[in-house]
Amino acid sequence: MVEHSYTTYFAEIYDDVMKNVPYQYWSRYLKDLLKYYKHQPESVLELASGTSNMTFKLIELQFINRITALDLSSAMLAKAAEKLETKIKNSQDFNYFFTEENEMSYQLEQGKRQLSINFKALNMTDFSFENKFDLVVSFFDSLNYLTDIDQLKNCFESAADSLTKDGLFIFDMNSIGRIKTIEEKSFVIEGDSYECFWEDLVKSKENLWQVKLKICPDNDQLPCFEETHSERGYKIETILRLLKNSGFKTVDVYNAFSFAKGKNNSDRLYFAAAKNEGRLQNNQGKLKKIYYGAKNRIDYFLVSLKYLF
Ligand SMILES: C[S@@+](CC[C@H](N)C(=O)[O-])C[C@H]1O[C@@H](n2cnc3c(N)ncnc32)[C@H](O)[C@@H]1O
C-alpha cells in the first residue's frame, strides 16, 4: 500500500516541528568524516533532502560547486527552493539566476566560486544522472523510509551508479535495535498556527515504526490533515550485503557521531561506502580515529548543553 507522507501541509510546518534537530552538529560530523577520509567533493547528490536543512550546510562547504537535492515530495522541494530564494535575496554573498524556466535549478556566484543547485523530484529507489557525483549523502533516517528490501537494494544500486570512481556514499539510518524499542506514545506539538497530534506505533516483529500525524491548522475554516510515516529497521549485516551486491567494495559502519563501530543496538548508524576497494582503508589510522572520536564527543557535549538551556 502506498502511504502518502510529506504532503503540502506537513512540508509547511516541517521545519517548525524539527526545530530542535541539531543539523549544525550533524554537519560538523559530516565534515569530520570527509576530513577523516581526505575527501573534498566538488559535486554532491543528497537523497531525500526534504526542506534542505542539510543542503544548506553543504552549500557552506566552499569546495563544492554542484549540488543536486533529490526528494520524492514536491512539496518538500518547493519549500526548500523557497528557502533558498529567500536566502539568496537576503544575502550579500550570492548573485543568482535561474538556468531554466520551470526547473528548480539555480546558478550562484560567490566571489570566484560558481555553484549550481538543482532540486529534483525523484524516487530514491530509481534515479540516474549523466554527470556523476563525488559524494552521495542522505540524512535523518530517510533510508529507513524504504520499507521493502528491494527498494533499499535499488537505492544502493542507483547510488553506486551515480558515484565517481573514488566517490563516497555516506548515509545515516535508525538501527534495527532502535526501531524495535521505540516507546509507543502520543503527544501534541503546539505550533504558532497549528496543532500536530503525533502517535508512535511499533510493530516489533516486522521491524517497523510508524508515526501517525494529524495536523490541525488553528484556523477553524481549514480541515485537519492526516498522514502516516513508516520506517523499517534492517540489520547491519543485511545493509552490508546489499551494499556489496550493489558494487560497494568497502564499507565502514559507525555508531553515529562517533568513530566507534556501529552495532545493531546503536541508536543511529552512519555508513561510509566506496566502490574503490582501498578508498576507505587508505586513510585510516588509530590515532586519527581517536582524535576525531574525542573531538566529536566534545562537540556532542557542547551541542547537548545548547539544547538543555
Ligand atoms: C525525515 S525526512 C528527512 C528530510 C531531510 N533529509 C532532513 O534531514 O531534514 C525524510 C524525507 O525522505 C523523503 N522520502 C521518503 N521516501 C522517499 C523516496 N522513496 N524517495 C525520495 N525521498 C523520499 C521524504 O519526502 C522526506 O523529505
The ligand as an SDF file (V2000), in Angstrom:
LIG
                    3D

 27 29  0  0  0  0  0  0  0  0999 V2000
   12.7860   12.5350    7.8890 C   0  0  0  0  0  0  0  0  0  0  0  0
   12.6700   13.4030    6.3770 S   0  0  0  0  0  0  0  0  0  0  0  0
   14.3360   13.9430    6.2120 C   0  0  0  0  0  0  0  0  0  0  0  0
   14.4890   15.1200    5.3140 C   0  0  0  0  0  0  0  0  0  0  0  0
   15.8990   15.7240    5.3140 C   0  0  0  0  0  0  0  0  0  0  0  0
   16.8850   14.7500    4.9280 N   0  0  0  0  0  0  0  0  0  0  0  0
   16.2560   16.3240    6.6590 C   0  0  0  0  0  0  0  0  0  0  0  0
   17.3160   15.9650    7.1840 O   0  0  0  0  0  0  0  0  0  0  0  0
   15.5060   17.1560    7.1790 O   0  0  0  0  0  0  0  0  0  0  0  0
   12.5420   12.1010    5.1980 C   0  0  0  0  0  0  0  0  0  0  0  0
   12.4820   12.5860    3.7460 C   0  0  0  0  0  0  0  0  0  0  0  0
   12.5300   11.4110    2.9270 O   0  0  0  0  0  0  0  0  0  0  0  0
   11.7400   11.6800    1.7740 C   0  0  0  0  0  0  0  0  0  0  0  0
   11.4480   10.3790    1.1520 N   0  0  0  0  0  0  0  0  0  0  0  0
   10.7600    9.3420    1.6810 C   0  0  0  0  0  0  0  0  0  0  0  0
   10.7140    8.3210    0.8040 N   0  0  0  0  0  0  0  0  0  0  0  0
   11.4020    8.7230   -0.2960 C   0  0  0  0  0  0  0  0  0  0  0  0
   11.7330    8.1230   -1.5420 C   0  0  0  0  0  0  0  0  0  0  0  0
   11.3220    6.8840   -1.8220 N   0  0  0  0  0  0  0  0  0  0  0  0
   12.4730    8.8220   -2.4270 N   0  0  0  0  0  0  0  0  0  0  0  0
   12.9040   10.0880   -2.1440 C   0  0  0  0  0  0  0  0  0  0  0  0
   12.6140   10.7110   -0.9910 N   0  0  0  0  0  0  0  0  0  0  0  0
   11.8770   10.0450   -0.0730 C   0  0  0  0  0  0  0  0  0  0  0  0
   10.5460   12.4150    2.3260 C   0  0  0  0  0  0  0  0  0  0  0  0
    9.8070   13.0740    1.3250 O   0  0  0  0  0  0  0  0  0  0  0  0
   11.2200   13.3300    3.3470 C   0  0  0  0  0  0  0  0  0  0  0  0
   11.5460   14.5670    2.7630 O   0  0  0  0  0  0  0  0  0  0  0  0
  1  2  1  0
  2  3  1  0
  2 10  1  0
  3  4  1  0
  4  5  1  0
  5  6  1  0
  5  7  1  0
  7  8  2  0
  7  9  1  0
 10 11  1  0
 11 12  1  0
 11 26  1  0
 12 13  1  0
 13 14  1  0
 13 24  1  0
 14 15  1  0
 14 23  1  0
 15 16  2  0
 16 17  1  0
 17 18  1  0
 17 23  2  0
 18 19  1  0
 18 20  2  0
 20 21  1  0
 21 22  2  0
 22 23  1  0
 24 25  1  0
 24 26  1  0
 26 27  1  0
M  CHG  2   2   1   9  -1
M  END
$$$$
